[in-house]
Amino acid sequence: MSAVVDPSGKGPSVAGIRLRGPFFLAPVAGYSDGAFRSVCFERGAALCYTEMVSSEALTRGHPKTRLLLERAPNETEYAVQLFGSRPDVLGRAAGMAAAWNPLILDLNCGCPVPKIVRTGAGSALMKNPVLIGEAVRAMRDASGLPVTVKIRLGWDEASINYDEVADVAVEAGAAALTLHARTRAQGYSGKADWAAIAALAARLSVPVFGSGDVFKAVDAVRMLRETGCSGAMIARGAMGNPFVFERANALLEGLPEPETGYAEVAAAARRHLELSIGFFGEKTACVEFRKQFCAYTKGLKGGAPLRARAVHCSTAAEFGAVLDELAIATD
């Protein structure tokens, strides 16, 4: 089975919107902010999702929540993911989020984190398909934008219901579905069931995107080819590795996978930090960038001593010195 991609090299169509490719940056809490999304977009991501945004916090005017929605100038393909458990609040939040002009709004029905699940949001919604349908309608009607839904296989192995949830969502007007092919009980452990992605992609009338176990470019291309899904969501595989998108695009076109040297890693990290400072100010950006730097240098020879220094960096100048050393390091 081959991937559903446009022969011109463009990606799938969602509610008439033709995306530029089939590889997307997934919403990742604490990582997929405007700065990182911008870097990923420059490196070939076709669509970048915000971190999941609380519908309750957004409708209450929480300033930090609004900051999650800020986008970089180059983010022409941008999606907002909302979470919540009340369709009326999700509808109001969707109407507010529309002011940022996203291409797509996404409903999170997959987050397994206990503090989210306890509120009835995230993967807890998998227990109530009817509520998911109501939320999709409310978000679509309030925003006038295409609404997509990210789901899991089910709550646990005894309650696999992704087919039912997908049908309810599509009937309510969902323009696409993303299936993270694990149960809530699995969290991020075990192996994702790509066969379930293939079954859903073959059956639904709307695009299906796959999620789970996409750590490298070859995984993303293999997901498309093995499941027939229209797009691959890359989450953990993109952390510190925005290059995964250009690599996957090259492989899909039958080209060699581009190599990335230390100088290029340092340049991307420096660009990321500069953008972060623009969004958050130097003090906050440098504290937040410590974990980002660790992700950029994970697995690199000689990276450990640089990470040991980076976790104490508090200014752009201090990070700049560390990045200068990274740039001249040898593979």
Sine and cosine of phi, psi and omega as CSV:
sin_phi,cos_phi,sin_psi,cos_psi,sin_omega,cos_omega
0.00,0.00,0.73,-0.69,-0.03,-1.00
-0.98,-0.20,0.35,-0.94,-0.03,-1.00
-0.94,0.34,0.51,-0.86,0.02,-1.00
-1.00,0.04,0.99,0.11,0.01,-1.00
-0.78,-0.62,0.49,-0.87,-0.02,-1.00
-0.92,0.39,0.71,-0.70,-0.04,-1.00
-0.88,0.47,-0.32,0.95,0.03,-1.00
-0.97,0.24,-0.12,0.99,-0.01,-1.00
0.97,-0.25,-0.09,1.00,0.03,-1.00
-0.99,0.13,0.17,-0.99,-0.10,-1.00
-1.00,-0.05,-0.29,-0.96,-0.06,-1.00
-0.95,0.32,0.29,-0.96,0.05,-1.00
-0.97,-0.23,0.81,-0.59,0.03,-1.00
-0.90,-0.44,0.93,-0.37,-0.04,-1.00
0.79,0.61,0.65,0.76,0.02,-1.00
1.00,0.09,-0.04,1.00,0.03,-1.00
-1.00,-0.08,0.92,-0.40,-0.01,-1.00
-1.00,0.08,0.89,-0.45,0.03,-1.00
-0.99,0.16,0.38,-0.92,-0.12,-0.99
-0.99,0.12,-0.11,0.99,0.03,-1.00
-0.12,-0.99,0.06,-1.00,-0.08,-1.00
-0.97,-0.22,0.18,0.98,-0.06,-1.00
-0.90,-0.43,0.83,-0.56,-0.17,-0.99
-0.84,-0.54,0.54,-0.84,0.16,-0.99
-0.99,0.10,0.86,-0.51,-0.01,-1.00
-0.96,0.28,0.37,-0.93,0.13,-0.99
-0.95,0.32,0.84,-0.54,-0.02,-1.00
-0.76,-0.65,0.91,-0.42,-0.05,-1.00
-0.85,0.52,0.76,-0.65,0.04,-1.00
0.99,0.11,-0.05,1.00,-0.04,-1.00
-0.78,-0.63,-0.72,0.70,-0.16,-0.99
-1.00,0.04,0.85,0.53,0.09,-1.00
-0.99,0.10,-0.01,-1.00,-0.07,-1.00
-0.86,0.52,-0.58,0.82,-0.02,-1.00
-0.92,0.40,-0.76,0.65,-0.02,-1.00
-0.94,0.35,-0.61,0.79,0.04,-1.00
-0.86,0.51,-0.66,0.76,-0.01,-1.00
-0.87,0.49,-0.70,0.72,0.01,-1.00
-0.89,0.45,-0.68,0.74,0.01,-1.00
-0.90,0.43,-0.63,0.78,0.02,-1.00
-0.89,0.45,-0.65,0.76,0.04,-1.00
-0.90,0.44,-0.43,0.90,-0.04,-1.00
-0.99,-0.11,0.17,0.98,0.16,-0.99
0.93,-0.36,0.05,1.00,0.09,-1.00
-0.91,0.42,0.72,-0.70,-0.05,-1.00
-0.99,0.11,-0.41,0.91,-0.02,-1.00
-0.42,-0.91,0.72,-0.70,-0.01,-1.00
-0.84,-0.55,0.76,-0.65,-0.02,-1.00
-0.99,-0.14,0.60,-0.80,0.13,-0.99
-0.91,0.41,0.27,-0.96,0.27,-0.96
-0.84,0.54,0.41,-0.91,-0.01,-1.00
-0.91,0.41,0.71,-0.71,-0.11,-0.99
-0.94,-0.34,0.77,-0.64,0.01,-1.00
-0.94,0.33,0.84,-0.54,0.04,-1.00
-0.91,0.41,-0.60,0.80,0.02,-1.00
-0.90,0.44,-0.74,0.67,-0.03,-1.00
-0.91,0.41,-0.63,0.78,-0.02,-1.00
-0.90,0.43,-0.70,0.72,-0.03,-1.00
-0.95,0.32,-0.33,0.95,0.05,-1.00
-1.00,-0.01,-0.01,1.00,0.08,-1.00
0.98,0.18,0.44,0.90,-0.01,-1.00
-0.91,0.42,0.85,-0.52,-0.10,-0.99
-0.90,0.45,-0.59,0.81,0.00,-1.00
-0.93,0.37,-0.51,0.86,0.03,-1.00
-0.92,0.38,-0.66,0.75,0.04,-1.00
-0.89,0.46,-0.55,0.84,0.01,-1.00
-0.89,0.45,-0.52,0.86,0.03,-1.00
-0.89,0.47,-0.40,0.92,-0.05,-1.00
-1.00,0.03,-0.20,0.98,-0.04,-1.00
-0.90,0.44,0.68,-0.73,-0.08,-1.00
-0.86,-0.50,0.45,-0.89,0.04,-1.00
-0.98,0.18,0.42,-0.91,-0.04,-1.00
-0.85,0.52,-0.50,0.87,-0.05,-1.00
-1.00,0.07,-0.04,1.00,-0.06,-1.00
-0.99,0.15,0.97,0.26,0.03,-1.00
-0.97,0.23,-0.44,0.90,0.10,-1.00
-0.93,-0.36,0.96,-0.28,-0.21,-0.98
-0.58,-0.81,0.72,-0.70,-0.01,-1.00
-0.78,-0.62,0.58,-0.82,0.03,-1.00
-0.95,-0.32,0.79,-0.61,0.08,-1.00
-0.97,-0.24,0.79,-0.61,0.03,-1.00
-0.94,-0.33,0.52,-0.86,0.16,-0.99
-0.75,-0.66,0.44,-0.90,-0.01,-1.00
0.22,-0.97,0.03,-1.00,-0.03,-1.00
-0.81,-0.59,-0.08,1.00,-0.04,-1.00
-0.92,-0.39,0.91,-0.42,-0.03,-1.00
-0.82,0.57,-0.61,0.79,-0.02,-1.00
-0.91,0.42,-0.65,0.76,0.02,-1.00
-0.95,0.32,-0.65,0.76,0.06,-1.00
-0.88,0.48,-0.61,0.79,0.06,-1.00
-0.90,0.44,-0.72,0.69,0.02,-1.00
-0.89,0.46,-0.67,0.75,0.02,-1.00
-0.90,0.44,-0.63,0.77,0.03,-1.00
-0.88,0.47,-0.67,0.74,0.04,-1.00
-0.88,0.47,-0.61,0.79,0.03,-1.00
-0.94,0.33,-0.67,0.74,-0.03,-1.00
-0.90,0.43,-0.44,0.90,0.01,-1.00
-0.87,0.48,-0.36,0.93,0.02,-1.00
-0.91,0.42,-0.35,0.94,0.04,-1.00
-1.00,0.05,0.02,1.00,0.07,-1.00
0.85,0.53,0.75,0.66,0.11,-0.99
-0.95,0.30,0.41,-0.91,0.13,-0.99
-0.94,0.34,-0.58,0.81,-0.18,-0.98
-0.61,-0.79,0.54,-0.84,0.24,-0.97
-0.94,-0.35,0.68,-0.74,-0.05,-1.00
-0.86,-0.51,0.67,-0.74,0.06,-1.00
-0.99,-0.16,0.84,-0.54,-0.01,-1.00
-0.99,0.13,0.92,-0.40,0.11,-0.99
-0.84,-0.55,0.46,0.89,-0.10,-0.99
-0.78,-0.63,-0.30,0.95,-0.08,-1.00
-0.88,0.47,0.81,-0.59,-0.04,-1.00
-0.99,-0.11,0.03,1.00,-0.11,-0.99
-0.90,0.44,0.77,-0.64,-0.09,-1.00
-0.80,0.60,-0.66,0.75,-0.06,-1.00
-0.92,0.39,-0.42,0.91,0.07,-1.00
-0.99,0.15,-0.71,0.70,-0.03,-1.00
-0.89,0.46,-0.60,0.80,-0.02,-1.00
-0.87,0.49,-0.41,0.91,0.01,-1.00
-1.00,0.06,-0.02,1.00,-0.04,-1.00
1.00,0.03,0.08,1.00,-0.04,-1.00
-0.99,-0.16,-0.10,-0.99,0.01,-1.00
0.86,0.51,-0.67,-0.74,-0.08,-1.00
-0.94,0.34,-0.19,0.98,0.10,-0.99
-0.89,0.46,-0.45,0.89,0.02,-1.00
-0.91,0.41,-0.35,0.94,0.04,-1.00
-0.88,0.47,-0.33,0.94,0.03,-1.00
-0.98,0.18,-0.20,0.98,-0.09,-1.00
-0.68,-0.74,0.97,0.23,-0.03,-1.00
-0.84,0.55,-0.59,0.80,-0.01,-1.00
-0.86,0.51,-0.66,0.75,0.01,-1.00
-0.90,0.44,-0.60,0.80,0.04,-1.00
-0.88,0.47,-0.70,0.71,0.04,-1.00
-0.87,0.50,-0.67,0.74,0.02,-1.00
-0.90,0.43,-0.62,0.78,0.00,-1.00
-0.92,0.39,-0.67,0.74,0.02,-1.00
-0.87,0.50,-0.72,0.69,0.00,-1.00
-0.88,0.47,-0.70,0.72,-0.02,-1.00
-0.89,0.45,-0.68,0.73,-0.01,-1.00
-0.92,0.39,-0.67,0.74,-0.01,-1.00
-0.91,0.41,-0.73,0.69,-0.05,-1.00
-0.91,0.41,-0.62,0.79,-0.06,-1.00
-0.97,0.23,-0.49,0.87,-0.11,-0.99
-0.98,-0.20,-0.49,0.87,-0.13,-0.99
0.95,0.30,0.23,0.97,-0.04,-1.00
-0.95,-0.32,0.38,-0.92,0.13,-0.99
-0.88,0.48,0.70,-0.72,0.02,-1.00
-0.90,-0.43,0.78,-0.63,0.07,-1.00
-0.90,-0.43,0.23,-0.97,-0.08,-1.00
-0.70,-0.71,0.73,-0.68,0.10,-1.00
-0.96,-0.27,0.82,-0.57,-0.09,-1.00
-0.79,-0.61,0.12,-0.99,0.13,-0.99
-0.89,-0.45,0.03,-1.00,0.02,-1.00
-0.89,0.47,-0.54,0.84,-0.05,-1.00
0.30,-0.95,-0.10,-0.99,0.00,-1.00
-0.95,0.32,-0.72,0.69,0.05,-1.00
-0.46,-0.89,-0.06,-1.00,-0.06,-1.00
-0.89,0.46,-0.42,0.91,-0.02,-1.00
-1.00,0.09,-0.09,1.00,-0.06,-1.00
-0.67,-0.74,0.79,0.61,0.05,-1.00
-0.95,0.30,0.91,-0.41,-0.08,-1.00
-0.63,-0.77,0.45,0.89,-0.06,-1.00
-0.89,0.45,-0.53,0.85,0.04,-1.00
-0.90,0.44,-0.73,0.68,0.01,-1.00
-0.89,0.46,-0.72,0.70,-0.01,-1.00
-0.89,0.46,-0.68,0.74,0.01,-1.00
-0.88,0.48,-0.69,0.73,0.00,-1.00
-0.89,0.46,-0.68,0.73,0.01,-1.00
-0.89,0.45,-0.69,0.72,-0.02,-1.00
-0.89,0.45,-0.70,0.71,-0.01,-1.00
-0.91,0.40,-0.66,0.75,0.03,-1.00
-0.88,0.48,-0.54,0.84,0.01,-1.00
-0.98,0.18,-0.14,0.99,0.06,-1.00
0.91,-0.42,0.16,0.99,0.02,-1.00
-0.87,0.49,0.72,-0.69,-0.06,-1.00
-1.00,0.05,-0.27,0.96,0.03,-1.00
-0.23,-0.97,0.35,-0.94,0.05,-1.00
-0.81,-0.59,0.64,-0.77,0.20,-0.98
-0.93,-0.38,0.78,-0.62,0.03,-1.00
-0.94,-0.35,0.93,-0.38,0.23,-0.97
-0.99,0.11,0.93,-0.37,-0.24,-0.97
-0.99,0.13,0.79,0.62,0.16,-0.99
-0.67,-0.74,0.33,-0.94,0.13,-0.99
-0.99,0.11,0.21,-0.98,0.08,-1.00
-0.89,0.45,-0.62,0.78,-0.02,-1.00
-0.88,0.48,-0.53,0.85,0.02,-1.00
-0.95,0.30,-0.46,0.89,-0.10,-0.99
0.90,0.44,-0.88,-0.47,0.05,-1.00
-0.90,-0.44,0.30,0.95,-0.02,-1.00
-0.99,-0.12,0.16,-0.99,0.02,-1.00
0.94,0.33,-0.15,-0.99,-0.06,-1.00
-0.97,-0.24,0.70,-0.72,0.06,-1.00
-0.94,0.35,0.62,-0.78,-0.05,-1.00
-1.00,-0.01,1.00,0.06,-0.03,-1.00
-0.91,0.42,-0.40,0.92,0.04,-1.00
-0.88,0.47,-0.55,0.83,0.04,-1.00
-0.93,0.38,-0.61,0.79,0.06,-1.00
-0.89,0.46,-0.69,0.72,0.00,-1.00
-0.88,0.48,-0.68,0.73,-0.02,-1.00
-0.90,0.44,-0.67,0.74,-0.01,-1.00
-0.93,0.37,-0.67,0.74,0.00,-1.00
-0.89,0.46,-0.58,0.81,-0.02,-1.00
-0.96,0.28,-0.39,0.92,-0.15,-0.99
-0.98,-0.17,-0.58,0.81,-0.13,-0.99
-0.99,0.16,0.44,-0.90,0.02,-1.00
-1.00,0.02,-0.14,0.99,0.03,-1.00
-0.93,-0.36,0.31,-0.95,0.01,-1.00
-0.87,0.49,0.59,-0.81,0.09,-1.00
-0.88,-0.48,0.78,-0.62,0.07,-1.00
-0.96,-0.28,0.59,-0.80,-0.02,-1.00
-0.98,-0.18,0.52,-0.85,0.03,-1.00
-0.58,-0.81,0.65,-0.76,0.04,-1.00
0.85,-0.53,0.85,-0.53,0.06,-1.00
0.92,0.40,0.52,0.86,0.12,-0.99
-0.97,-0.24,1.00,-0.02,-0.07,-1.00
-0.97,-0.23,-0.42,0.91,-0.03,-1.00
-0.73,-0.68,0.24,-0.97,0.01,-1.00
-0.84,0.54,-0.65,0.76,-0.02,-1.00
-0.90,0.43,-0.52,0.85,0.04,-1.00
-0.92,0.40,-0.66,0.75,-0.03,-1.00
-0.90,0.44,-0.68,0.73,0.01,-1.00
-0.93,0.36,-0.64,0.77,0.01,-1.00
-0.90,0.43,-0.61,0.79,0.04,-1.00
-0.86,0.50,-0.72,0.69,0.03,-1.00
-0.85,0.53,-0.73,0.68,-0.11,-0.99
-0.96,0.28,-0.55,0.84,-0.05,-1.00
-1.00,0.08,-0.46,0.89,-0.08,-1.00
-0.95,-0.30,-0.33,0.94,-0.08,-1.00
0.96,0.28,0.20,0.98,0.03,-1.00
-0.94,0.35,0.34,-0.94,-0.09,-1.00
-1.00,0.08,-0.29,0.96,-0.02,-1.00
-0.30,-0.95,0.42,-0.91,0.00,-1.00
-0.90,-0.44,0.81,-0.58,0.07,-1.00
-1.00,0.07,0.78,-0.63,0.01,-1.00
-0.91,-0.42,0.86,-0.52,-0.05,-1.00
-0.91,-0.40,-1.00,-0.02,-0.03,-1.00
-0.86,0.51,-0.51,0.86,0.00,-1.00
-0.92,0.39,-0.28,0.96,0.00,-1.00
-0.99,-0.14,-0.21,0.98,-0.06,-1.00
-0.92,0.40,0.88,-0.47,-0.07,-1.00
0.95,0.31,0.13,0.99,-0.09,-1.00
-0.63,-0.77,0.88,0.48,0.05,-1.00
-0.90,0.43,-0.25,0.97,0.00,-1.00
-0.93,0.37,-0.27,0.96,-0.05,-1.00
-0.87,0.50,-0.49,0.87,-0.04,-1.00
-0.95,0.30,-0.72,0.70,0.02,-1.00
-0.93,0.37,-0.52,0.85,0.05,-1.00
-0.92,0.39,-0.70,0.72,0.00,-1.00
-0.91,0.42,-0.65,0.76,0.03,-1.00
-0.88,0.48,-0.65,0.76,0.01,-1.00
-0.91,0.42,-0.73,0.69,0.00,-1.00
-0.88,0.48,-0.64,0.77,-0.01,-1.00
-0.90,0.44,-0.51,0.86,0.01,-1.00
-1.00,0.05,0.03,1.00,0.01,-1.00
0.99,0.15,0.32,0.95,0.00,-1.00
-0.99,-0.15,0.33,-0.94,0.06,-1.00
-0.89,0.45,0.53,-0.85,0.04,-1.00
-0.95,0.32,0.84,-0.54,-0.03,-1.00
-0.88,0.48,0.60,-0.80,0.08,-1.00
-1.00,-0.02,0.49,-0.87,-0.02,-1.00
-0.83,-0.56,0.90,-0.44,0.02,-1.00
-1.00,0.04,0.13,-0.99,-0.04,-1.00
-0.87,0.49,-0.59,0.80,-0.01,-1.00
-0.89,0.45,-0.63,0.78,0.00,-1.00
-0.95,0.33,-0.61,0.79,0.07,-1.00
-0.88,0.48,-0.71,0.70,0.00,-1.00
-0.89,0.45,-0.63,0.77,-0.01,-1.00
-0.91,0.42,-0.67,0.74,0.01,-1.00
-0.91,0.41,-0.66,0.75,0.02,-1.00
-0.90,0.43,-0.64,0.77,0.01,-1.00
-0.91,0.42,-0.68,0.73,0.05,-1.00
-0.87,0.49,-0.68,0.73,0.02,-1.00
-0.87,0.50,-0.73,0.68,-0.02,-1.00
-0.90,0.44,-0.69,0.72,0.00,-1.00
-0.87,0.50,-0.68,0.74,0.03,-1.00
-0.91,0.42,-0.64,0.77,0.01,-1.00
-0.88,0.48,-0.66,0.75,0.02,-1.00
-0.88,0.47,-0.62,0.78,0.03,-1.00
-0.89,0.45,-0.58,0.82,-0.01,-1.00
-0.98,0.17,-0.70,0.71,-0.23,-0.97
-0.91,-0.42,-0.17,0.99,-0.13,-0.99
1.00,0.03,0.40,-0.92,-0.15,-0.99
-0.88,0.47,-0.72,0.70,-0.10,-1.00
-0.87,0.49,-0.81,0.59,-0.02,-1.00
-0.91,0.41,-0.67,0.74,-0.04,-1.00
-0.87,0.49,-0.66,0.75,-0.04,-1.00
-0.93,0.36,-0.60,0.80,0.06,-1.00
-0.91,0.42,-0.71,0.70,-0.01,-1.00
-0.92,0.39,-0.50,0.86,-0.08,-1.00
-0.97,0.26,-0.22,0.98,0.02,-1.00
-0.84,0.54,-0.73,0.68,0.00,-1.00
-0.93,0.35,-0.55,0.84,0.03,-1.00
-0.91,0.41,-0.67,0.74,0.02,-1.00
-0.89,0.46,-0.65,0.76,0.03,-1.00
-0.87,0.49,-0.61,0.79,0.03,-1.00
-0.93,0.37,-0.65,0.76,0.00,-1.00
-0.89,0.47,-0.56,0.83,-0.11,-0.99
-0.98,-0.22,0.05,1.00,0.02,-1.00
-0.86,0.51,0.80,-0.61,0.04,-1.00
0.99,0.11,-0.10,1.00,0.00,-1.00
-0.99,0.15,0.68,-0.73,0.05,-1.00
-0.88,0.47,0.79,-0.61,-0.02,-1.00
0.99,0.15,0.12,0.99,-0.04,-1.00
-0.97,0.24,-0.46,0.89,-0.09,-1.00
-0.85,0.53,-0.76,0.65,0.00,-1.00
-0.91,0.41,-0.52,0.86,0.05,-1.00
-0.93,0.36,-0.63,0.77,0.05,-1.00
-0.91,0.42,-0.61,0.80,0.01,-1.00
-0.88,0.47,-0.55,0.84,0.06,-1.00
-0.98,0.19,-0.63,0.77,-0.09,-1.00
-0.89,0.46,-0.56,0.83,-0.05,-1.00
-0.93,0.36,-0.12,0.99,0.06,-1.00
-0.94,-0.35,0.01,1.00,-0.01,-1.00
-0.95,0.30,0.69,-0.72,-0.01,-1.00
-0.80,-0.60,-0.06,1.00,0.00,-1.00
-0.72,-0.70,0.32,-0.95,0.04,-1.00
-0.89,0.45,-0.58,0.81,-0.01,-1.00
-0.91,0.41,-0.66,0.75,0.02,-1.00
-0.90,0.43,-0.68,0.73,0.06,-1.00
-0.92,0.40,-0.59,0.81,-0.01,-1.00
-0.87,0.50,-0.62,0.78,0.01,-1.00
-0.91,0.41,-0.64,0.77,0.02,-1.00
-0.92,0.39,-0.66,0.75,0.01,-1.00
-0.92,0.38,-0.55,0.83,0.08,-1.00
-0.87,0.49,-0.68,0.73,0.03,-1.00
-0.91,0.41,-0.65,0.76,0.03,-1.00
-0.88,0.48,-0.65,0.76,-0.07,-1.00
-0.89,0.46,-0.52,0.86,-0.05,-1.00
-0.98,-0.19,0.06,1.00,0.05,-1.00
-0.94,0.35,0.36,-0.93,0.02,-1.00
-0.95,-0.30,0.59,-0.81,-0.04,-1.00
-0.89,0.45,0.00,0.00,0.00,0.00
